[in-house]
Amino acid sequence: MSKLLIVESPAKAKTIKKYLGKDFNVVASVGHVRDLYKTRLSVDVKNNFKPTYSIIKGKEDIVKDLKKRAKESEKVYLATDPDREGEAISWHLANILKLNPEDENRVTFNEITEYGIKNGMINPRKIDMDLVNAQQARRILDRLVGYKLSPFVAQKIRRGLSAGRVQSVAVKIIVDREKQIRNFKPEEYWSIDAKFSPKGLTKTFNASFYGIDNEKVEISNEKQADDILSSIETDKFYIKNVKKSKRNISPPPPFITSTLQQDASRKLGFQAKRTMKVAQELYEGMEIEALGALGLITYMRTDSLRISNEAIKSARNYIKDVYGSKYVPAKERIFKSKKNAQDAHEAIRPTIPELSPDRVKSSLSSDQYKLYTLIWSRFIASQMSKSVQDTTKADVTDGKYVFKASGYTVSFDGFTALYQEGKDEKEKTAKALPAIENDMKANLKNIEKNQHFTLPPQRYTEASLIKTLEEDGIGRPSTYATVISTIISKGYITRDKKRLIPSELGEVSSDLIEKCFPKIVNVKFTAKMEQGLDIIEDGNMQWETLIDTFYTDFAATLKKAKEDTKDLKITLKEDQTDIICEKCGKQMVIKTGRYGRFIACPGYPECDNVKKLVSKTGVKCPECSREILERKTKKGRIFYGCEGFPDCRFASWDKPTNQTCPQCGGMLFEKKGKAPKLYCKNEDCKYTKVIDENDE
């Protein structure tokens, strides 16, 4: 009889099979096989919150096959992902397959390599029920909130709406930022910028007005700026207080889940969901030319900065061989994880540090290559020497008015030879100053005043939202991709040029939840619940205790909210149309039914007039001049077609615009992608123009 090893993914099963050989039968559960019933609460709130699980619809044949294989096997090993979710899947499988709960049959692989798999197989253990209970608690919390809160929100606003424990907080964070922007009142201020050259040198440098007699002065209006300009004696400037120093810049640590999502967003334009999908593929493994099946990165759901000694040594050897000894720091670089880190796995790193992206490029898809390059570069850079900058600061003064200048040069690039961390916003970089010394005369070449206004806070991007969620202790990094995709797909948030903007629906629903259920969207309260899940995982609290503490208050709040809002019905402006009902004369509205959105008369049931909802583009068909409509295929893919169909067969996957081609006068279409562009479909023209995100 052979041994059976169950993993989650068919791709992972294929990679692992290579290393375990003929004595093992490796099969995949294809994710979860058992969960709470989809169509009912499945949590007995009167019986200590006992959950009722069932086989997930569509997984019956997989379960049947697993049972058959388990019965025929000498031993069954459960090798699902090494986290709370994976532990829970193993527990569900053990229950379904009727395995001995005391059996040491749980194995985990931090990396899908020969070393990682063999090391995991020699250390089997029992299923960790503390991990399972932490996952059960999260699942039950989310089910209670979702099944109790969603109907309340849907009844008050629109059918089909959902509300979630973490997603509601994420929406509120974005809504609050939008309100800050809307209520922001810009304040005027002025700057005075000058250009100087040291006497005897042709090179110039920039300096900004600081103050008078070494006291900082804020310039709040143009008259104040003019008074300063008129008083400056242009031929009396000297360089003073020159300070030269060295600045050492340490490399950032290797990626954890949240920082990987942030940097992939900034540098690659990947949405969090896309990042995690590709990272999963790199972890599970694929056929690598000349190497065979291999997982390229360690487990990608982690909050730990710990790195194995073997990986550090491999990285240092690689750096020495490729970059030279001066790029290898004297001591191995160790990074400390945050206090609340679970530290179950290493940081995200390449499984074989010597395996550079160029060596595996031919075996990877474009997305896999880009993400592997990012992960590999960050890890190798984390073990490289510091970057060293020679900095110079100086004052330029006529004895009364003081200007400040600063700059730097890179004396040793260090880790920046390989990697530089992405930023949310463009930052000004200081240029190098010329060779200046104290008491050198400075010739004023140019001086000008500039008006400015304070700016509102920036809207969130996926990267900055993930950073905020992590800093506030909301959810877990492994859930961020799902949370963001959910609030966008539900229409609470829209994405515009990478910025996350709340819709009217998002603002109204967030305000309603905040008014009626303040704790649900309270950042500190939600973070405290996360801490409670961590305490359960550590074995220091029963999961039922956490649920009971939450639900007692939640149930009372829900009852009061229903009483206080029994006559409330919110109508959204975005649900109103300019269509007049031809039967009764009322202004028709957009409603949501079982099969999607449609137009209906608000006079129902007295008037039951309904119409099909169509999305107009405001663009005329180039073939018949009728309106082009946004339509969907049966699978939900958006395309654009003429309202005159079937008489007019015009259709396009790319969005038509009202802009005309400057070369041939034809219609321009918008093609989405990492670099969106306008292009002309005329085969003889081939005009294209990249869309600048900064264009209004």
C-alpha positions in Angstrom: 0.0 0.0 0.0 1.3 3.5 -0.8 1.1 6.6 1.4 -1.3 9.4 0.6 -0.3 13.1 0.9 -3.1 15.7 0.4 -2.3 19.2 -0.6 -4.5 22.1 -1.8 -3.3 22.8 -5.3 -2.8 20.4 -8.3 0.3 22.5 -9.3 1.8 21.9 -5.8 0.9 18.2 -6.0 2.8 17.8 -9.2 6.0 19.5 -7.8 5.9 17.6 -4.5 5.4 14.2 -6.3 8.8 14.7 -8.0 10.6 14.6 -4.6 8.5 12.0 -2.8 8.7 9.3 -5.4 6.7 6.2 -6.1 5.9 5.4 -2.5 3.6 8.4 -2.3 0.4 9.3 -4.0 0.1 13.1 -4.0 -3.4 14.6 -4.6 -5.1 18.0 -4.3 -8.2 18.9 -2.4 -8.4 22.0 -4.6 -8.8 24.4 -1.6 -11.5 24.1 1.0 -13.8 21.0 0.8 -16.0 21.8 3.8 -17.5 25.1 5.0 -20.5 26.6 6.7 -23.7 26.2 4.7 -23.9 28.9 2.1 -27.7 29.5 2.2 -28.1 29.8 6.0 -26.4 31.1 9.1 -25.0 27.7 10.1 -24.0 29.0 13.6 -26.2 28.0 16.5 -26.1 31.2 18.6 -28.1 29.5 21.4 -25.8 26.5 21.6 -22.4 28.1 22.3 -22.1 29.2 18.6 -21.7 25.6 17.4 -21.0 25.7 13.6 -22.6 23.3 11.1 -20.4 22.4 8.2 -21.2 20.7 4.9 -19.3 19.6 1.8 -19.0 22.6 -0.5 -21.2 22.3 -3.6 -19.2 21.0 -6.5 -16.6 19.3 -4.3 -18.6 16.1 -3.8 -16.6 14.1 -6.4 -13.3 15.3 -5.0 -14.3 14.2 -1.5 -15.5 10.9 -2.8 -12.2 10.3 -4.5 -10.2 11.4 -1.4 -12.2 8.9 0.8 -11.5 6.1 -1.6 -7.8 6.9 -1.8 -7.5 7.3 2.0 -9.1 3.9 2.6 -6.6 2.2 0.2 -3.6 4.0 1.7 -1.2 2.8 4.4 -0.9 6.3 5.8 -2.5 9.7 5.1 -0.6 12.9 5.5 -2.2 16.4 5.4 0.1 18.9 3.7 -2.2 22.0 3.2 -0.7 25.5 3.3 1.3 26.3 6.5 -1.1 28.9 8.0 -4.4 29.2 9.9 -6.5 28.6 6.8 -4.4 25.6 5.8 -4.6 24.1 9.3 -8.3 24.4 9.2 -8.5 22.7 5.8 -6.4 19.8 7.2 -8.8 19.6 10.2 -11.8 19.5 7.9 -10.1 16.8 5.8 -9.3 14.8 8.9 -13.0 14.9 9.9 -14.2 13.9 6.5 -11.7 11.1 6.1 -12.3 9.9 9.7 -8.6 10.1 10.6 -7.4 9.6 14.2 -7.3 13.1 15.8 -4.3 12.0 17.8 -2.4 10.9 14.8 0.8 12.8 13.8 -0.2 13.3 10.2 0.2 17.0 9.6 3.2 18.2 7.6 4.0 21.7 6.4 6.3 23.0 3.7 7.7 26.5 3.9 9.2 26.0 0.5 8.5 23.6 -2.3 12.0 22.4 -2.8 13.7 19.0 -2.1 15.1 20.4 1.2 11.8 22.0 2.2 9.7 18.9 1.4 12.1 16.3 3.0 12.5 18.5 6.1 8.7 18.8 6.4 8.2 15.0 6.0 10.5 14.1 8.9 8.7 16.3 11.3 5.0 15.4 11.2 2.8 16.6 14.1 -0.7 16.6 15.3 -3.2 19.1 13.9 -2.8 22.4 15.8 -6.2 23.0 17.2 -5.3 26.4 18.5 -4.6 27.4 14.9 -7.9 25.7 13.8 -9.9 27.5 16.5 -8.5 30.9 15.5 -9.6 30.3 12.0 -13.0 29.0 13.1 -13.4 32.1 15.3 -12.7 34.4 12.3 -15.0 32.5 10.0 -17.8 32.5 12.5 -17.3 36.2 13.4 -17.4 37.1 9.7 -20.5 34.9 9.1 -22.4 36.5 12.1 -21.6 40.0 10.8 -22.3 39.2 7.2 -25.6 37.3 7.7 -27.0 39.7 10.3 -25.7 43.0 9.0 -26.1 42.5 5.2 -29.9 42.1 5.2 -30.2 45.2 7.4 -28.1 47.3 4.9 -29.8 45.8 1.9 -33.3 46.5 3.3 -32.4 50.2 4.0 -30.5 50.9 0.8 -30.6 48.4 -2.0 -31.2 44.7 -2.5 -28.2 42.5 -2.8 -25.8 44.6 -0.7 -23.4 42.9 1.7 -21.5 44.1 4.7 -18.5 42.5 6.3 -16.4 42.9 9.5 -13.2 44.0 7.8 -14.6 45.3 4.5 -16.8 47.8 6.3 -13.8 49.2 8.1 -11.8 49.4 4.8 -14.7 51.3 3.1 -15.0 53.7 6.1 -11.2 54.5 5.9 -11.6 55.4 2.2 -14.9 57.3 2.8 -13.3 59.3 5.7 -10.4 60.3 3.5 -12.8 61.5 0.8 -14.6 63.6 3.3 -11.3 65.1 4.4 -10.5 66.0 0.8 -14.0 67.5 0.3 -13.9 69.6 3.4 -10.3 70.7 2.9 -9.7 74.4 2.8 -6.5 75.3 1.0 -4.2 77.9 2.7 -2.1 80.2 0.7 1.7 80.4 1.2 4.6 81.7 -0.8 8.2 80.7 -1.3 11.2 82.6 -2.5 13.7 80.4 -4.5 17.1 81.6 -5.5 19.9 80.4 -7.7 23.5 81.2 -6.6 27.0 80.4 -7.9 30.1 80.5 -5.7 32.5 83.2 -6.8 35.0 81.8 -9.3 32.8 78.8 -10.2 30.4 78.5 -13.1 28.2 75.8 -11.5 25.1 77.1 -9.8 23.0 75.7 -7.0 19.5 76.3 -5.7 18.6 77.6 -2.2 15.3 78.4 -0.6 14.4 81.4 1.6 14.5 80.3 5.3 14.1 83.5 7.4 15.5 86.6 8.9 18.4 86.8 11.3 18.4 83.0 11.6 14.7 83.0 12.7 12.4 81.0 10.4 9.8 83.1 8.6 6.6 81.8 7.0 5.5 83.9 4.0 1.7 83.9 3.9 1.0 86.5 1.1 2.4 88.2 -1.9 3.0 91.5 -0.2 5.2 89.9 2.4 7.2 88.2 -0.4 7.5 91.4 -2.3 8.8 93.2 0.8 11.5 90.6 1.3 12.5 90.7 -2.3 12.7 94.5 -2.4 14.9 94.5 0.7 17.5 91.9 -0.4 20.9 93.3 -1.3 21.9 91.1 -4.2 25.7 91.6 -4.1 26.3 90.9 -0.4 25.6 87.1 -0.2 28.2 84.8 1.4 28.2 81.1 2.1 28.0 80.2 5.9 27.6 77.2 8.2 28.8 74.6 5.6 28.2 71.1 7.1 29.5 68.1 5.3 28.8 64.6 6.5 28.1 61.1 5.4 24.7 59.4 5.5 24.4 55.6 5.6 21.2 54.2 4.2 20.3 50.6 5.2 18.5 48.3 2.7 14.9 47.5 3.4 14.1 44.0 4.9 12.9 41.2 2.6 9.2 41.2 1.8 6.3 40.1 4.1 2.9 39.7 2.6 1.8 43.3 3.0 5.0 44.9 1.8 5.0 42.6 -1.3 1.5 43.8 -2.2 2.5 47.4 -1.7 5.7 47.3 -3.8 4.1 45.2 -6.5 1.4 47.9 -6.7 3.8 50.8 -6.9 6.4 49.3 -9.2 4.5 46.8 -11.3 1.0 48.2 -11.2 -0.3 44.9 -9.9 -3.5 44.8 -7.9 -3.3 42.9 -4.6 -5.3 40.0 -5.9 -3.1 39.7 -9.0 0.0 39.8 -6.8 -1.2 37.0 -4.5 -2.2 34.8 -7.4 1.2 35.0 -9.1 3.0 34.6 -5.7 1.0 31.4 -5.1 2.1 30.1 -8.5 5.8 30.9 -7.7 5.4 29.1 -4.3 3.7 26.0 -5.7 6.2 25.5 -8.4 6.5 25.0 -12.1 8.8 23.3 -14.6 12.1 25.2 -14.7 14.4 24.5 -17.6 17.3 22.3 -16.6 16.0 22.0 -13.1 12.6 20.4 -13.4 9.6 21.1 -11.1 10.5 23.6 -8.5 8.9 26.2 -6.1 10.8 29.5 -6.6 9.8 31.3 -3.4 9.0 30.5 0.2 5.5 30.7 1.5 4.0 34.1 0.6 1.6 34.6 3.5 3.8 35.7 6.3 4.4 38.6 8.7 7.8 37.4 9.8 11.2 38.9 8.8 13.1 35.8 9.9 15.5 34.3 7.4 17.2 30.9 7.6 21.0 30.9 8.1 21.4 28.9 5.0 19.6 31.4 2.8 21.6 34.3 4.3 24.9 32.5 3.6 23.8 31.7 0.0 22.9 35.3 -0.6 26.2 36.6 0.8 28.1 34.2 -1.4 26.1 35.3 -4.4 26.7 39.0 -3.7 30.5 38.4 -3.3 30.7 36.5 -6.5 28.7 38.9 -8.6 29.3 42.4 -7.0 32.5 41.9 -5.0 33.5 41.8 -1.4 32.8 45.5 -0.6 29.1 44.8 -1.3 29.0 42.2 1.5 28.5 43.7 5.0 30.9 42.5 7.8 28.0 40.9 9.7 25.0 39.0 8.5 22.0 41.3 8.4 19.2 40.2 10.7 15.8 41.9 10.7 13.4 42.0 13.7 9.7 41.2 13.1 7.0 43.4 14.6 5.8 42.6 18.1 2.5 41.1 17.0 4.0 39.0 14.1 3.0 35.4 14.2 6.5 34.4 13.0 5.3 31.1 11.7 7.3 31.3 8.5 10.3 33.0 7.1 10.1 36.2 5.2 9.3 35.9 1.4 12.5 35.0 -0.3 13.8 33.0 -3.3 14.2 29.3 -2.3 17.5 29.2 -4.2 19.1 32.7 -3.8 21.7 31.9 -6.5 18.8 31.4 -9.0 18.7 34.9 -10.6 15.6 36.0 -12.6 17.5 35.8 -15.9 18.2 32.1 -15.3 14.5 31.2 -15.0 13.0 33.8 -17.3 12.4 31.4 -20.2 10.3 29.1 -17.9 8.0 31.9 -16.5 5.1 33.9 -17.7 5.5 37.7 -17.9 3.8 38.2 -14.5 5.7 35.4 -12.8 9.0 36.8 -14.1 8.2 40.4 -12.9 7.2 39.3 -9.5 10.0 36.8 -9.0 12.5 39.6 -10.0 11.0 41.9 -7.4 11.1 39.3 -4.6 14.6 38.1 -5.6 16.0 41.6 -5.9 14.6 42.7 -2.6 15.9 39.7 -0.7 19.4 39.8 -2.2 19.6 43.6 -1.6 18.6 43.1 2.0 21.9 41.3 2.6 24.0 43.9 0.8 26.1 46.7 2.2 24.6 50.1 3.0 24.5 52.9 0.5 26.7 55.8 1.4 25.9 59.4 0.5 28.2 62.5 1.0 25.8 65.3 2.1 26.3 69.0 2.2 24.2 71.6 3.9 24.9 75.4 3.9 23.4 78.8 4.6 23.6 81.6 2.0 23.1 85.0 3.7 23.5 88.7 3.2 23.8 89.2 6.9 20.0 89.5 7.4 18.2 87.2 5.0 19.0 83.5 5.1 18.6 80.9 2.4 19.1 77.2 2.9 20.8 74.8 0.4 21.4 71.1 0.6 22.5 68.3 -1.7 24.2 65.0 -1.8 26.3 62.7 -4.0 26.4 58.9 -3.8 29.9 57.8 -2.7 29.0 54.1 -2.6 25.8 52.7 -4.2 25.7 49.6 -2.0 22.4 47.8 -2.2 20.9 50.4 -4.5 23.1 48.8 -7.3 20.3 46.2 -7.3 17.2 47.5 -5.7 15.4 50.7 -4.7 12.2 50.8 -2.7 9.1 52.1 -4.4 7.3 55.2 -3.1 3.6 56.1 -3.0 4.3 59.6 -4.4 7.1 61.2 -6.4 9.7 62.7 -4.1 12.0 65.6 -4.9 15.7 64.6 -5.0 18.4 67.0 -3.9 21.1 67.5 -6.4 24.8 67.7 -5.5 26.1 71.1 -4.4 29.3 72.5 -6.0 32.6 72.6 -4.0 31.7 75.3 -1.5 33.4 76.5 1.7 32.6 78.8 4.5 32.9 82.6 3.7 32.9 82.1 0.0 31.1 84.9 -1.8 27.9 83.8 -3.6 26.7 85.5 -6.7 22.9 85.8 -6.9 22.0 84.6 -10.4 18.3 84.5 -10.2 15.5 85.0 -7.6 11.8 84.6 -7.8 8.7 84.3 -5.7 6.2 81.5 -6.1 2.7 81.2 -4.9 1.5 77.8 -3.4 -1.5 76.4 -1.7 -1.6 73.6 0.9 -2.9 70.4 -0.7 -5.6 68.0 0.7 -4.5 64.5 1.6 -4.1 62.1 -1.3 -6.8 59.5 -2.0 -5.8 56.0 -1.2 -4.1 53.6 -3.6 -4.2 49.9 -3.0 -0.6 50.2 -1.7 -1.3 53.0 0.8 -4.6 51.4 1.9 -2.8 48.1 2.6 -0.2 50.0 4.5 -2.9 51.7 6.6 -4.8 48.5 7.3 -1.6 46.8 8.5 -0.5 49.8 10.7 -3.9 49.9 12.3 -4.0 46.1 12.9 -7.1 45.6 10.7 -7.5 42.1 9.3 -4.5 40.1 8.2 -2.2 40.7 5.1 -3.5 37.4 3.6 -7.0 38.9 3.5 -6.3 42.3 2.0 -6.5 41.2 -1.6 -9.9 39.7 -1.0 -11.2 42.7 0.9 -10.2 45.2 -1.7 -11.6 43.2 -4.6 -14.8 42.7 -2.7 -15.5 46.4 -1.9 -14.8 47.2 -5.6 -16.9 44.4 -7.1 -19.8 45.4 -4.8 -19.7 49.0 -6.0 -18.7 50.6 -2.7 -15.4 51.8 -4.2 -14.3 52.7 -7.7 -10.7 52.7 -9.0 -9.7 55.7 -11.0 -6.0 55.9 -12.2 -5.0 53.7 -9.3 -6.9 55.9 -6.8 -9.7 54.4 -4.7 -12.8 56.6 -4.6 -16.0 55.9 -2.7 -19.2 55.8 -4.6 -22.4 57.3 -3.3 -23.3 53.8 -2.3 -20.1 53.4 -0.4 -20.5 56.7 1.5 -24.2 56.1 2.3 -23.8 52.5 3.5 -20.7 53.5 5.5 -22.5 56.3 7.2 -25.5 54.0 8.0 -23.3 51.4 9.5 -21.3 53.9 11.5 -24.5 55.5 12.9 -26.2 52.2 13.8 -23.1 49.9 14.5 -20.3 52.2 15.5 -18.1 49.3 16.8 -18.2 47.5 13.5 -16.4 50.3 11.8 -14.3 51.4 14.7 -10.6 50.8 13.9 -9.5 50.2 17.4 -12.3 47.8 18.1 -11.6 45.8 15.0 -7.9 45.7 15.8 -8.8 44.4 19.2 -10.8 41.6 17.7 -7.7 40.6 15.6 -5.6 40.6 18.8 -8.3 38.3 20.3 -7.8 35.9 17.4 -4.0 35.9 18.0 -4.7 35.1 21.7 -6.8 32.1 20.6 -4.0 30.9 18.3 -1.6 31.1 21.2 -3.9 28.8 23.2 -4.8 31.5 25.8 -8.5 31.9 25.1 -11.4 29.7 24.1 -12.8 30.8 20.7 -16.3 30.7 22.0 -15.4 33.3 24.6 -14.4 35.8 22.0 -17.5 35.2 19.9 -19.8 35.5 22.9 -18.2 38.8 24.0 -18.7 40.2 20.5 -22.2 38.8 19.8 -23.9 39.8 23.0 -23.3 43.4 22.3 -23.8 43.0 18.5 -27.2 41.4 18.8 -28.5 44.1 21.1 -27.2 46.8 18.8 -28.8 45.1 15.8 -32.2 44.9 17.6 -32.0 48.6 18.5 -30.9 49.6 15.0 -33.9 47.8 13.5 -36.3 49.6 15.8 -34.7 53.1 15.3 -34.7 52.8 11.5 -38.0 50.8 10.9 -39.3 53.6 8.6 -36.0 54.4 6.9 -35.5 53.8 3.2 -32.5 55.5 1.5 -32.8 56.4 -2.2 -29.5 57.0 -3.9 -29.0 59.7 -6.5 -27.0 57.2 -8.6 -30.1 55.0 -8.7 -32.3 57.7 -10.3 -32.7 58.0 -14.1 -34.0 60.7 -16.4 -36.6 58.2 -17.9 -40.2 59.0 -17.3 -42.6 56.1 -16.9 -45.0 56.2 -19.8 -47.7 54.5 -17.8 -47.9 56.8 -14.7 -45.5 59.7 -15.3 -43.1 59.0 -12.4 -39.4 59.2 -12.8 -38.1 55.7 -13.1 -35.3 54.3 -10.9 -32.6 51.5 -11.1 -33.3 48.5 -9.0 -31.4 45.2 -8.3 -33.1 41.9 -8.7 -32.2 38.2 -8.8 -30.8 38.5 -12.3 -29.0 41.9 -12.0 -30.0 45.6 -12.3 -33.0 46.9 -14.2 -35.1 50.0 -14.5 -38.5 50.1 -12.7 -41.2 52.5 -11.8 -41.1 53.6 -8.2 -44.9 53.4 -8.1 -44.8 49.6 -7.7 -47.1 47.7 -7.0 -49.7 50.2 -8.4 -47.5 50.5 -11.5 -45.3 47.5 -12.5 -43.6 49.0 -15.5 -40.0 47.7 -15.9 -37.3 48.2 -18.6 -33.9 46.7 -19.4 -31.0 48.7 -18.1 -28.6 49.8 -20.7 -25.4 51.8 -20.2 -24.9 54.6 -22.7 -21.4 55.8 -23.7 -22.4 59.1 -25.2 -20.5 58.1 -28.4 -22.2 57.8 -31.8 -21.7 54.6 -33.9 -19.2 55.2 -36.7 -21.3 53.1 -39.0 -24.9 54.3 -38.5 -24.6 57.3 -36.0 -26.8 55.6 -33.4 -25.8 55.4 -29.8 -23.0 52.9 -28.7 -24.0 51.0 -25.6 -21.9 49.2 -23.0 -22.9 45.6 -23.0 -21.9 42.3 -21.3 -21.4 38.8 -22.7 -23.0 35.8 -21.0 -19.8 35.4 -19.0 -19.9 39.1 -17.8 -17.1 40.5 -20.1 -17.8 44.1 -21.1 -17.9 45.0 -24.8 -19.3 47.9 -26.8 -22.0 47.6 -29.4 -24.5 49.7 -31.4 -28.0 50.1 -30.0 -29.2 49.3 -33.6 -28.2 45.6 -33.3 -29.0 43.4 -35.2 -29.5 45.9 -38.1 -26.0 47.4 -37.2 -23.3 44.9 -36.2 -20.7 47.3 -34.9 -19.0 46.0 -31.8 -15.7 46.5 -30.0 -13.9 45.1 -27.0 -12.1 48.4 -26.5 -14.0 51.5 -25.4 -14.9 54.0 -28.2 -14.3 57.7 -27.5 -15.5 61.0 -28.9 -11.9 61.9 -29.8 -10.9 61.9 -33.5 -7.6 60.7 -34.9 -5.3 63.7 -35.7 -3.9 61.9 -38.7 -7.0 60.4 -40.5 -10.0 61.8 -38.6 -11.2 58.4 -37.6 -12.6 57.4 -34.2 -10.1 56.8 -31.4 -10.5 53.8 -29.0 -9.2 53.4 -25.5 -7.2 50.3 -24.8 -6.7 49.5 -21.1 -3.6 47.9 -19.5 -0.6 48.9 -17.5 0.1 51.7 -20.0 -3.4 52.7 -21.3 -3.5 54.2 -24.7 -5.7 55.7 -27.4 -5.4 54.2 -30.8 -7.0 54.5 -34.3 -8.5 51.3 -35.7 -7.8 52.4 -39.3 -5.3 49.8 -40.6 -3.7 52.4 -42.8 -3.2 54.9 -40.0 -1.9 53.1 -36.9 -2.0 56.2 -34.7 -1.5 55.6 -31.0 -1.1 57.9 -28.0 -0.2 56.8 -24.4 -2.7 58.2 -21.9 -0.9 60.2 -19.2 -2.4 59.5 -15.7 -1.7 63.2 -14.8 -3.8 64.5 -17.7 -7.2 65.9 -16.5 
